Amino acid sequence: MLQDGKLYLGTSRKPDDSINKGEYLDLGYANRHGLITGATGTGKTVTLQILAESFSNAGVPVFCADVKGDLSGIAAIGEYKDFLEKRASDIGLDPYEFQEFPVIFWDLFGEKGHRIRTTLTEMGPLLLSRLMDMSDAQEGVLNIAFKIADENGLPLLDMKDLQAMLAYLAEHSKELSGLYGNISKQSVGAIQRDLLVLEQQNAEMFFGEPALDIKDIMRTTADGRGAISVLAADKLMMNPRLYGTFLLWLLSELFEELPEIGDPEKPRLVFFFDEAHLLFNDAPKALIERVEQVVRLIRSKGVGVYFVTQNPLDVPETVLSQLGNRIQHALRAYTPREQKAVKTAAETFRANPEFDCFEAITQLGVGEALVSTLASKGVPSVVERTLIRPPASRLGPLKDGERRKAVAVSPVADLYDEDLDRNSAFEILQKRAEDAAEAEEAKRREEEDQGEELQESRRWTLPGFGDEDDDDDVDTRGRRKSSRRKKPTRARSGRRRQSVAEAAMKSAARSVASSLGRALVRGILGSLKKGF
């Protein structure tokens, strides 16, 4: 429901339960980010669903993760249910109309949607080290591997490319350490073992080509609605670190690729980060600082980021302070930590003198929330106790047949579902090793041939061989000249012959020197800067 550039969220009510007024989210401030919190079963997923519907109808593309599988119903037209009709009646939503929405389904594993991948080169060493929970020493070695690959035109597309690069580092660790810093074989081995663990967790499904083009999650339909990209995350949640790293990579891609546009009339994309605590759990301080920087700066590129989590304490204060639009569902306050969470949530709202926020948060019903959004001049509105409007699309998951049909008619059908395996670091390093082995073998044969020729020439100059009756072999006194001749020698250069490894390193050094001008450039979170 769109009214004068505002999205209808629900209707607030006074402490005596009388209807107060409609609560809206201003599209002009929707890129100032937001927070949706609440305990399990209080209605966070439905709130996410009605926000996605509203943004879509306003022509804003949406990306969100379907953690429990029940968000997929947004692709189907709503169905009559008594409690939905009652809620519509209670808040004065008339007419209450059902609608289906344009949805693109994605899945890292390709089971419930289109494959979604990136390459290791595009992800970069920072996020990969976070995914693999590396030590500082291991992260340093990984950075060296990416630096050499970036500077020498060695695309790291999938797991086997990185394995080949690490094997190269281990084989030439002594020579490379002099150029890039210490490369410990123990650290290389630890990284290789971590990669095997990732493969066992099916993380290799995420790395490869064709890589996702972010333009495909920013589509609009012919009638002007924004496409809603839904990531199937129920299986992905079995590897929560991969889930958090993937969404952070996607956020980083948006930040690095999109141009600055200031504060637009409406966002160019809204990004919902569900189960946000998985991003921040055990994250190093340096990573949190960079996430805060991305969240702070990405709004000027027209992207709104909405974190969805159970507890406001899940989000660091530096990030929390950047989230202007707040929807707080019920929280319980049984334990000291829960009481602290309720207190934190209550203190972040602009107080309403008609009720106590702390008490209200613990008494909210299902589908009810405290709502405060940015109003005129970006000032937060007074918090209101709000009945969230019912969704226009279906509540609950799609059936398997319905999902397959939606995937088949998707605008990105056949773009991402087949794997590509082009020439990359694995093949390039393998070819170089084969060429070096062939060169070594050719050198060995040449030396053998030269040795045989030398032995042959020496044999013909030994005493007793040659024409002993030649007058030239007699001196002026009639005595025979000595048949011993000076041993043929080869010119000495004063340098030993370089090994194949040394030759390879010199070639690499020359390549680095000639490619500095075209070396890849990485952004705040280590992903590539490619331009939009």
PASE-192037 format. One record per residue (C-alpha): x, y negated, z; residue number from 1; residue in one letter. Coordinates in steps of 0.5 Angstrom, whole numbers. Layout:
! residues N
x:X; y:Y; z:Z; num:NUM; residu:A
...
END
This chain:
! residues 532
x:0; y:0; z:0; num:1; residu:M
x:3; y:-6; z:-3; num:2; residu:L
x:1; y:-13; z:0; num:3; residu:Q
x:5; y:-20; z:-3; num:4; residu:D
x:12; y:-16; z:-3; num:5; residu:G
x:11; y:-12; z:4; num:6; residu:K
x:10; y:-5; z:5; num:7; residu:L
x:4; y:-3; z:10; num:8; residu:Y
x:7; y:2; z:15; num:9; residu:L
x:0; y:2; z:20; num:10; residu:G
x:-4; y:-2; z:24; num:11; residu:T
x:-2; y:-4; z:31; num:12; residu:S
x:-6; y:-4; z:37; num:13; residu:R
x:-7; y:-8; z:44; num:14; residu:K
x:-6; y:-5; z:51; num:15; residu:P
x:-14; y:-4; z:51; num:16; residu:D
x:-13; y:0; z:45; num:17; residu:D
x:-17; y:-5; z:41; num:18; residu:S
x:-14; y:-6; z:33; num:19; residu:I
x:-9; y:-12; z:33; num:20; residu:N
x:-6; y:-13; z:26; num:21; residu:K
x:-3; y:-9; z:20; num:22; residu:G
x:5; y:-8; z:21; num:23; residu:E
x:9; y:-9; z:14; num:24; residu:Y
x:16; y:-8; z:12; num:25; residu:L
x:18; y:-14; z:8; num:26; residu:D
x:21; y:-12; z:1; num:27; residu:L
x:26; y:-18; z:1; num:28; residu:G
x:29; y:-15; z:8; num:29; residu:Y
x:29; y:-8; z:6; num:30; residu:A
x:36; y:-8; z:5; num:31; residu:N
x:38; y:-10; z:12; num:32; residu:R
x:38; y:-3; z:14; num:33; residu:H
x:33; y:1; z:19; num:34; residu:G
x:33; y:6; z:24; num:35; residu:L
x:28; y:11; z:25; num:36; residu:I
x:28; y:15; z:32; num:37; residu:T
x:24; y:20; z:36; num:38; residu:G
x:24; y:27; z:39; num:39; residu:A
x:22; y:33; z:35; num:40; residu:T
x:15; y:33; z:33; num:41; residu:G
x:13; y:26; z:34; num:42; residu:T
x:12; y:24; z:27; num:43; residu:G
x:19; y:22; z:24; num:44; residu:K
x:18; y:26; z:18; num:45; residu:T
x:11; y:23; z:16; num:46; residu:V
x:14; y:16; z:17; num:47; residu:T
x:20; y:18; z:13; num:48; residu:L
x:15; y:20; z:8; num:49; residu:Q
x:10; y:14; z:8; num:50; residu:I
x:16; y:10; z:7; num:51; residu:L
x:19; y:14; z:1; num:52; residu:A
x:12; y:13; z:-2; num:53; residu:E
x:11; y:6; z:-1; num:54; residu:S
x:18; y:4; z:-4; num:55; residu:F
x:17; y:9; z:-10; num:56; residu:S
x:10; y:5; z:-11; num:57; residu:N
x:14; y:-2; z:-11; num:58; residu:A
x:19; y:1; z:-16; num:59; residu:G
x:25; y:2; z:-11; num:60; residu:V
x:28; y:9; z:-12; num:61; residu:P
x:29; y:13; z:-6; num:62; residu:V
x:34; y:19; z:-4; num:63; residu:F
x:33; y:23; z:2; num:64; residu:C
x:34; y:30; z:5; num:65; residu:A
x:29; y:35; z:7; num:66; residu:D
x:32; y:38; z:13; num:67; residu:V
x:26; y:43; z:15; num:68; residu:K
x:23; y:44; z:8; num:69; residu:G
x:16; y:40; z:9; num:70; residu:D
x:18; y:34; z:6; num:71; residu:L
x:17; y:37; z:-1; num:72; residu:S
x:10; y:36; z:-1; num:73; residu:G
x:11; y:29; z:-3; num:74; residu:I
x:11; y:31; z:-10; num:75; residu:A
x:4; y:34; z:-10; num:76; residu:A
x:-3; y:30; z:-9; num:77; residu:I
x:-5; y:29; z:-2; num:78; residu:G
x:-11; y:34; z:1; num:79; residu:E
x:-17; y:32; z:5; num:80; residu:Y
x:-16; y:34; z:12; num:81; residu:K
x:-20; y:31; z:18; num:82; residu:D
x:-14; y:28; z:22; num:83; residu:F
x:-12; y:24; z:16; num:84; residu:L
x:-19; y:22; z:15; num:85; residu:E
x:-19; y:20; z:22; num:86; residu:K
x:-13; y:16; z:22; num:87; residu:R
x:-15; y:12; z:16; num:88; residu:A
x:-21; y:10; z:19; num:89; residu:S
x:-18; y:8; z:26; num:90; residu:D
x:-13; y:3; z:23; num:91; residu:I
x:-18; y:1; z:18; num:92; residu:G
x:-15; y:4; z:11; num:93; residu:L
x:-20; y:3; z:6; num:94; residu:D
x:-20; y:6; z:1; num:95; residu:P
x:-15; y:12; z:3; num:96; residu:Y
x:-13; y:15; z:-3; num:97; residu:E
x:-9; y:21; z:-5; num:98; residu:F
x:-3; y:20; z:-10; num:99; residu:Q
x:3; y:25; z:-12; num:100; residu:E
x:10; y:22; z:-13; num:101; residu:F
x:15; y:22; z:-18; num:102; residu:P
x:20; y:27; z:-15; num:103; residu:V
x:27; y:30; z:-17; num:104; residu:I
x:29; y:36; z:-13; num:105; residu:F
x:37; y:37; z:-12; num:106; residu:W
x:40; y:43; z:-8; num:107; residu:D
x:48; y:44; z:-7; num:108; residu:L
x:47; y:51; z:-8; num:109; residu:F
x:42; y:51; z:-14; num:110; residu:G
x:36; y:55; z:-11; num:111; residu:E
x:31; y:49; z:-10; num:112; residu:K
x:33; y:44; z:-15; num:113; residu:G
x:38; y:41; z:-19; num:114; residu:H
x:46; y:43; z:-18; num:115; residu:R
x:49; y:37; z:-15; num:116; residu:I
x:56; y:36; z:-15; num:117; residu:R
x:62; y:32; z:-14; num:118; residu:T
x:70; y:33; z:-16; num:119; residu:T
x:75; y:33; z:-11; num:120; residu:L
x:79; y:27; z:-14; num:121; residu:T
x:72; y:23; z:-13; num:122; residu:E
x:71; y:25; z:-6; num:123; residu:M
x:78; y:24; z:-4; num:124; residu:G
x:83; y:26; z:2; num:125; residu:P
x:80; y:22; z:7; num:126; residu:L
x:73; y:25; z:7; num:127; residu:L
x:76; y:32; z:5; num:128; residu:L
x:80; y:32; z:11; num:129; residu:S
x:74; y:30; z:15; num:130; residu:R
x:70; y:36; z:12; num:131; residu:L
x:76; y:41; z:14; num:132; residu:M
x:77; y:38; z:21; num:133; residu:D
x:85; y:37; z:20; num:134; residu:M
x:90; y:35; z:24; num:135; residu:S
x:94; y:28; z:23; num:136; residu:D
x:100; y:32; z:20; num:137; residu:A
x:95; y:36; z:15; num:138; residu:Q
x:92; y:30; z:13; num:139; residu:E
x:98; y:27; z:11; num:140; residu:G
x:100; y:33; z:7; num:141; residu:V
x:93; y:32; z:4; num:142; residu:L
x:94; y:25; z:2; num:143; residu:N
x:101; y:27; z:-1; num:144; residu:I
x:97; y:32; z:-5; num:145; residu:A
x:92; y:27; z:-8; num:146; residu:F
x:97; y:22; z:-9; num:147; residu:K
x:101; y:26; z:-14; num:148; residu:I
x:95; y:28; z:-17; num:149; residu:A
x:93; y:21; z:-18; num:150; residu:D
x:99; y:19; z:-21; num:151; residu:E
x:101; y:24; z:-25; num:152; residu:N
x:94; y:26; z:-29; num:153; residu:G
x:92; y:32; z:-25; num:154; residu:L
x:85; y:32; z:-24; num:155; residu:P
x:83; y:36; z:-18; num:156; residu:L
x:76; y:38; z:-20; num:157; residu:L
x:75; y:44; z:-16; num:158; residu:D
x:78; y:49; z:-10; num:159; residu:M
x:83; y:52; z:-15; num:160; residu:K
x:86; y:46; z:-17; num:161; residu:D
x:87; y:44; z:-10; num:162; residu:L
x:90; y:51; z:-8; num:163; residu:Q
x:94; y:50; z:-15; num:164; residu:A
x:97; y:43; z:-12; num:165; residu:M
x:98; y:46; z:-5; num:166; residu:L
x:102; y:51; z:-8; num:167; residu:A
x:106; y:47; z:-12; num:168; residu:Y
x:108; y:42; z:-6; num:169; residu:L
x:110; y:48; z:-2; num:170; residu:A
x:114; y:51; z:-8; num:171; residu:E
x:118; y:44; z:-9; num:172; residu:H
x:117; y:41; z:-1; num:173; residu:S
x:124; y:40; z:-1; num:174; residu:K
x:125; y:35; z:-7; num:175; residu:E
x:118; y:32; z:-6; num:176; residu:L
x:119; y:30; z:1; num:177; residu:S
x:125; y:26; z:-1; num:178; residu:G
x:120; y:22; z:-5; num:179; residu:L
x:113; y:22; z:-1; num:180; residu:Y
x:115; y:24; z:6; num:181; residu:G
x:116; y:30; z:10; num:182; residu:N
x:112; y:36; z:7; num:183; residu:I
x:111; y:42; z:12; num:184; residu:S
x:110; y:49; z:9; num:185; residu:K
x:106; y:50; z:16; num:186; residu:Q
x:102; y:44; z:14; num:187; residu:S
x:101; y:47; z:7; num:188; residu:V
x:99; y:54; z:10; num:189; residu:G
x:94; y:51; z:15; num:190; residu:A
x:90; y:47; z:9; num:191; residu:I
x:90; y:53; z:5; num:192; residu:Q
x:87; y:57; z:10; num:193; residu:R
x:82; y:52; z:12; num:194; residu:D
x:80; y:52; z:4; num:195; residu:L
x:79; y:59; z:5; num:196; residu:L
x:74; y:58; z:11; num:197; residu:V
x:70; y:53; z:6; num:198; residu:L
x:70; y:58; z:1; num:199; residu:E
x:67; y:63; z:5; num:200; residu:Q
x:62; y:58; z:7; num:201; residu:Q
x:60; y:57; z:0; num:202; residu:N
x:63; y:49; z:0; num:203; residu:A
x:66; y:51; z:-6; num:204; residu:E
x:59; y:50; z:-9; num:205; residu:M
x:59; y:43; z:-8; num:206; residu:F
x:66; y:42; z:-12; num:207; residu:F
x:66; y:42; z:-19; num:208; residu:G
x:63; y:39; z:-26; num:209; residu:E
x:59; y:36; z:-28; num:210; residu:P
x:59; y:31; z:-23; num:211; residu:A
x:53; y:27; z:-20; num:212; residu:L
x:52; y:21; z:-24; num:213; residu:D
x:49; y:16; z:-19; num:214; residu:I
x:45; y:13; z:-24; num:215; residu:K
x:41; y:19; z:-24; num:216; residu:D
x:39; y:18; z:-17; num:217; residu:I
x:37; y:11; z:-19; num:218; residu:M
x:31; y:12; z:-24; num:219; residu:R
x:25; y:9; z:-25; num:220; residu:T
x:19; y:12; z:-29; num:221; residu:T
x:15; y:9; z:-35; num:222; residu:A
x:10; y:6; z:-30; num:223; residu:D
x:15; y:2; z:-26; num:224; residu:G
x:15; y:7; z:-20; num:225; residu:R
x:22; y:9; z:-17; num:226; residu:G
x:24; y:16; z:-17; num:227; residu:A
x:24; y:20; z:-10; num:228; residu:I
x:31; y:24; z:-10; num:229; residu:S
x:29; y:30; z:-5; num:230; residu:V
x:36; y:34; z:-3; num:231; residu:L
x:34; y:41; z:0; num:232; residu:A
x:38; y:41; z:6; num:233; residu:A
x:35; y:47; z:10; num:234; residu:D
x:40; y:52; z:8; num:235; residu:K
x:46; y:46; z:8; num:236; residu:L
x:44; y:45; z:15; num:237; residu:M
x:48; y:51; z:17; num:238; residu:M
x:54; y:48; z:15; num:239; residu:N
x:53; y:41; z:19; num:240; residu:P
x:60; y:38; z:17; num:241; residu:R
x:59; y:39; z:10; num:242; residu:L
x:52; y:36; z:10; num:243; residu:Y
x:54; y:30; z:14; num:244; residu:G
x:60; y:29; z:9; num:245; residu:T
x:56; y:30; z:3; num:246; residu:F
x:51; y:24; z:5; num:247; residu:L
x:57; y:20; z:7; num:248; residu:L
x:61; y:21; z:0; num:249; residu:W
x:54; y:19; z:-3; num:250; residu:L
x:54; y:13; z:1; num:251; residu:L
x:61; y:12; z:-1; num:252; residu:S
x:60; y:13; z:-8; num:253; residu:E
x:54; y:8; z:-8; num:254; residu:L
x:58; y:3; z:-5; num:255; residu:F
x:64; y:3; z:-9; num:256; residu:E
x:60; y:4; z:-16; num:257; residu:E
x:55; y:-2; z:-15; num:258; residu:L
x:56; y:-9; z:-17; num:259; residu:P
x:55; y:-14; z:-12; num:260; residu:E
x:48; y:-17; z:-13; num:261; residu:I
x:47; y:-21; z:-6; num:262; residu:G
x:40; y:-21; z:-3; num:263; residu:D
x:35; y:-19; z:-8; num:264; residu:P
x:27; y:-19; z:-8; num:265; residu:E
x:27; y:-12; z:-7; num:266; residu:K
x:33; y:-6; z:-6; num:267; residu:P
x:35; y:-3; z:-12; num:268; residu:R
x:36; y:4; z:-8; num:269; residu:L
x:34; y:6; z:-1; num:270; residu:V
x:38; y:12; z:2; num:271; residu:F
x:35; y:16; z:8; num:272; residu:F
x:40; y:19; z:12; num:273; residu:F
x:37; y:24; z:16; num:274; residu:D
x:40; y:28; z:22; num:275; residu:E
x:45; y:22; z:23; num:276; residu:A
x:48; y:25; z:29; num:277; residu:H
x:51; y:30; z:25; num:278; residu:L
x:55; y:24; z:21; num:279; residu:L
x:58; y:21; z:28; num:280; residu:F
x:59; y:27; z:32; num:281; residu:N
x:66; y:28; z:34; num:282; residu:D
x:68; y:23; z:28; num:283; residu:A
x:75; y:19; z:29; num:284; residu:P
x:75; y:12; z:31; num:285; residu:K
x:78; y:10; z:24; num:286; residu:A
x:72; y:14; z:20; num:287; residu:L
x:67; y:10; z:25; num:288; residu:I
x:70; y:4; z:23; num:289; residu:E
x:70; y:5; z:16; num:290; residu:R
x:62; y:7; z:16; num:291; residu:V
x:61; y:1; z:20; num:292; residu:E
x:64; y:-3; z:14; num:293; residu:Q
x:61; y:0; z:9; num:294; residu:V
x:54; y:0; z:12; num:295; residu:V
x:55; y:-8; z:13; num:296; residu:R
x:57; y:-9; z:6; num:297; residu:L
x:53; y:-5; z:2; num:298; residu:I
x:47; y:-9; z:3; num:299; residu:R
x:50; y:-14; z:-2; num:300; residu:S
x:49; y:-9; z:-7; num:301; residu:K
x:42; y:-8; z:-6; num:302; residu:G
x:42; y:-1; z:-2; num:303; residu:V
x:38; y:0; z:4; num:304; residu:G
x:41; y:5; z:9; num:305; residu:V
x:36; y:8; z:14; num:306; residu:Y
x:38; y:13; z:19; num:307; residu:F
x:34; y:18; z:22; num:308; residu:V
x:35; y:21; z:28; num:309; residu:T
x:32; y:24; z:35; num:310; residu:Q
x:36; y:19; z:40; num:311; residu:N
x:39; y:12; z:39; num:312; residu:P
x:45; y:14; z:42; num:313; residu:L
x:47; y:18; z:37; num:314; residu:D
x:49; y:12; z:33; num:315; residu:V
x:55; y:8; z:35; num:316; residu:P
x:53; y:1; z:37; num:317; residu:E
x:57; y:-2; z:32; num:318; residu:T
x:53; y:1; z:26; num:319; residu:V
x:47; y:0; z:31; num:320; residu:L
x:47; y:-7; z:31; num:321; residu:S
x:47; y:-7; z:23; num:322; residu:Q
x:40; y:-4; z:23; num:323; residu:L
x:35; y:-9; z:23; num:324; residu:G
x:28; y:-5; z:22; num:325; residu:N
x:26; y:-1; z:27; num:326; residu:R
x:21; y:5; z:28; num:327; residu:I
x:21; y:8; z:35; num:328; residu:Q
x:17; y:14; z:36; num:329; residu:H
x:16; y:18; z:43; num:330; residu:A
x:22; y:20; z:47; num:331; residu:L
x:22; y:24; z:54; num:332; residu:R
x:26; y:21; z:60; num:333; residu:A
x:27; y:27; z:64; num:334; residu:Y
x:34; y:27; z:65; num:335; residu:T
x:39; y:21; z:66; num:336; residu:P
x:42; y:22; z:59; num:337; residu:R
x:34; y:21; z:56; num:338; residu:E
x:33; y:15; z:61; num:339; residu:Q
x:39; y:12; z:58; num:340; residu:K
x:37; y:13; z:51; num:341; residu:A
x:30; y:10; z:53; num:342; residu:V
x:33; y:4; z:56; num:343; residu:K
x:37; y:3; z:50; num:344; residu:T
x:32; y:4; z:45; num:345; residu:A
x:27; y:-1; z:49; num:346; residu:A
x:33; y:-6; z:50; num:347; residu:E
x:34; y:-7; z:42; num:348; residu:T
x:27; y:-9; z:41; num:349; residu:F
x:24; y:-16; z:41; num:350; residu:R
x:20; y:-16; z:47; num:351; residu:A
x:12; y:-16; z:47; num:352; residu:N
x:10; y:-19; z:54; num:353; residu:P
x:3; y:-15; z:53; num:354; residu:E
x:7; y:-9; z:55; num:355; residu:F
x:13; y:-6; z:58; num:356; residu:D
x:17; y:-2; z:52; num:357; residu:C
x:21; y:3; z:57; num:358; residu:F
x:14; y:5; z:59; num:359; residu:E
x:11; y:5; z:52; num:360; residu:A
x:16; y:9; z:49; num:361; residu:I
x:15; y:15; z:54; num:362; residu:T
x:7; y:15; z:53; num:363; residu:Q
x:7; y:14; z:45; num:364; residu:L
x:3; y:20; z:42; num:365; residu:G
x:4; y:24; z:35; num:366; residu:V
x:4; y:19; z:29; num:367; residu:G
x:5; y:13; z:34; num:368; residu:E
x:11; y:8; z:34; num:369; residu:A
x:14; y:2; z:37; num:370; residu:L
x:15; y:-2; z:30; num:371; residu:V
x:19; y:-8; z:29; num:372; residu:S
x:22; y:-11; z:22; num:373; residu:T
x:25; y:-17; z:20; num:374; residu:L
x:21; y:-23; z:18; num:375; residu:A
x:22; y:-30; z:16; num:376; residu:S
x:29; y:-32; z:15; num:377; residu:K
x:31; y:-25; z:18; num:378; residu:G
x:28; y:-26; z:25; num:379; residu:V
x:26; y:-19; z:28; num:380; residu:P
x:19; y:-19; z:29; num:381; residu:S
x:16; y:-18; z:36; num:382; residu:V
x:15; y:-11; z:37; num:383; residu:V
x:8; y:-8; z:37; num:384; residu:E
x:5; y:-1; z:39; num:385; residu:R
x:3; y:2; z:32; num:386; residu:T
x:-1; y:7; z:29; num:387; residu:L
x:3; y:10; z:23; num:388; residu:I
x:-2; y:10; z:17; num:389; residu:R
x:-3; y:17; z:14; num:390; residu:P
x:1; y:19; z:7; num:391; residu:P
x:-2; y:19; z:0; num:392; residu:A
x:2; y:25; z:-2; num:393; residu:S
x:1; y:32; z:1; num:394; residu:R
x:3; y:34; z:8; num:395; residu:L
x:8; y:40; z:8; num:396; residu:G
x:12; y:44; z:3; num:397; residu:P
x:11; y:46; z:-4; num:398; residu:L
x:10; y:53; z:-6; num:399; residu:K
x:15; y:56; z:-10; num:400; residu:D
x:12; y:56; z:-17; num:401; residu:G
x:10; y:48; z:-16; num:402; residu:E
x:17; y:47; z:-14; num:403; residu:R
x:20; y:51; z:-20; num:404; residu:R
x:15; y:47; z:-25; num:405; residu:K
x:17; y:40; z:-22; num:406; residu:A
x:24; y:42; z:-23; num:407; residu:V
x:23; y:44; z:-30; num:408; residu:A
x:20; y:38; z:-32; num:409; residu:V
x:25; y:33; z:-29; num:410; residu:S
x:28; y:28; z:-33; num:411; residu:P
x:35; y:31; z:-31; num:412; residu:V
x:33; y:38; z:-33; num:413; residu:A
x:39; y:42; z:-36; num:414; residu:D
x:44; y:36; z:-34; num:415; residu:L
x:47; y:39; z:-28; num:416; residu:Y
x:45; y:46; z:-28; num:417; residu:D
x:51; y:49; z:-32; num:418; residu:E
x:58; y:49; z:-29; num:419; residu:D
x:64; y:46; z:-33; num:420; residu:L
x:71; y:48; z:-33; num:421; residu:D
x:75; y:44; z:-37; num:422; residu:R
x:83; y:43; z:-37; num:423; residu:N
x:85; y:41; z:-30; num:424; residu:S
x:90; y:41; z:-25; num:425; residu:A
x:90; y:49; z:-24; num:426; residu:F
x:91; y:50; z:-32; num:427; residu:E
x:96; y:44; z:-33; num:428; residu:I
x:101; y:46; z:-27; num:429; residu:L
x:100; y:54; z:-30; num:430; residu:Q
x:102; y:51; z:-37; num:431; residu:K
x:108; y:47; z:-34; num:432; residu:R
x:110; y:53; z:-30; num:433; residu:A
x:110; y:58; z:-36; num:434; residu:E
x:114; y:53; z:-40; num:435; residu:D
x:119; y:52; z:-35; num:436; residu:A
x:120; y:60; z:-35; num:437; residu:A
x:120; y:60; z:-42; num:438; residu:E
x:125; y:54; z:-42; num:439; residu:A
x:129; y:58; z:-37; num:440; residu:E
x:129; y:65; z:-41; num:441; residu:E
x:131; y:61; z:-47; num:442; residu:A
x:137; y:58; z:-43; num:443; residu:K
x:139; y:65; z:-41; num:444; residu:R
x:139; y:68; z:-48; num:445; residu:R
x:143; y:62; z:-50; num:446; residu:E
x:148; y:63; z:-45; num:447; residu:E
x:149; y:70; z:-46; num:448; residu:E
x:150; y:69; z:-54; num:449; residu:D
x:155; y:63; z:-52; num:450; residu:Q
x:159; y:68; z:-48; num:451; residu:G
x:159; y:74; z:-53; num:452; residu:E
x:162; y:69; z:-58; num:453; residu:E
x:167; y:67; z:-53; num:454; residu:L
x:169; y:74; z:-52; num:455; residu:Q
x:169; y:75; z:-59; num:456; residu:E
x:174; y:69; z:-61; num:457; residu:S
x:179; y:71; z:-55; num:458; residu:R
x:179; y:78; z:-58; num:459; residu:R
x:182; y:76; z:-64; num:460; residu:W
x:187; y:72; z:-61; num:461; residu:T
x:190; y:77; z:-57; num:462; residu:L
x:198; y:80; z:-58; num:463; residu:P
x:198; y:85; z:-64; num:464; residu:G
x:192; y:82; z:-67; num:465; residu:F
x:192; y:78; z:-74; num:466; residu:G
x:197; y:78; z:-79; num:467; residu:D
x:204; y:79; z:-76; num:468; residu:E
x:208; y:78; z:-83; num:469; residu:D
x:206; y:71; z:-84; num:470; residu:D
x:212; y:67; z:-85; num:471; residu:D
x:209; y:61; z:-81; num:472; residu:D
x:209; y:66; z:-75; num:473; residu:D
x:217; y:66; z:-75; num:474; residu:V
x:221; y:60; z:-72; num:475; residu:D
x:227; y:56; z:-76; num:476; residu:T
x:232; y:61; z:-72; num:477; residu:R
x:228; y:67; z:-75; num:478; residu:G
x:225; y:69; z:-68; num:479; residu:R
x:217; y:71; z:-68; num:480; residu:R
x:213; y:65; z:-65; num:481; residu:K
x:209; y:67; z:-59; num:482; residu:S
x:202; y:70; z:-61; num:483; residu:S
x:199; y:67; z:-55; num:484; residu:R
x:195; y:61; z:-56; num:485; residu:R
x:191; y:56; z:-52; num:486; residu:K
x:185; y:59; z:-49; num:487; residu:K
x:179; y:55; z:-52; num:488; residu:P
x:176; y:51; z:-47; num:489; residu:T
x:169; y:47; z:-46; num:490; residu:R
x:169; y:40; z:-45; num:491; residu:A
x:167; y:39; z:-37; num:492; residu:R
x:162; y:33; z:-36; num:493; residu:S
x:164; y:33; z:-28; num:494; residu:G
x:156; y:35; z:-27; num:495; residu:R
x:153; y:42; z:-25; num:496; residu:R
x:147; y:44; z:-30; num:497; residu:R
x:141; y:42; z:-26; num:498; residu:Q
x:136; y:47; z:-24; num:499; residu:S
x:129; y:48; z:-27; num:500; residu:V
x:126; y:45; z:-21; num:501; residu:A
x:130; y:39; z:-21; num:502; residu:E
x:129; y:38; z:-28; num:503; residu:A
x:121; y:39; z:-27; num:504; residu:A
x:122; y:34; z:-21; num:505; residu:M
x:126; y:29; z:-25; num:506; residu:K
x:120; y:29; z:-31; num:507; residu:S
x:115; y:28; z:-25; num:508; residu:A
x:119; y:22; z:-23; num:509; residu:A
x:119; y:19; z:-30; num:510; residu:R
x:112; y:21; z:-30; num:511; residu:S
x:110; y:17; z:-24; num:512; residu:V
x:114; y:11; z:-26; num:513; residu:A
x:110; y:11; z:-33; num:514; residu:S
x:104; y:12; z:-30; num:515; residu:S
x:103; y:7; z:-24; num:516; residu:L
x:99; y:2; z:-28; num:517; residu:G
x:94; y:7; z:-29; num:518; residu:R
x:94; y:10; z:-22; num:519; residu:A
x:87; y:12; z:-20; num:520; residu:L
x:84; y:6; z:-15; num:521; residu:V
x:81; y:9; z:-8; num:522; residu:R
x:76; y:5; z:-4; num:523; residu:G
x:74; y:4; z:3; num:524; residu:I
x:72; y:12; z:4; num:525; residu:L
x:77; y:14; z:-1; num:526; residu:G
x:73; y:15; z:-6; num:527; residu:S
x:74; y:13; z:-13; num:528; residu:L
x:73; y:6; z:-16; num:529; residu:K
x:70; y:7; z:-23; num:530; residu:K
x:65; y:1; z:-24; num:531; residu:G
x:58; y:2; z:-25; num:532; residu:F
END
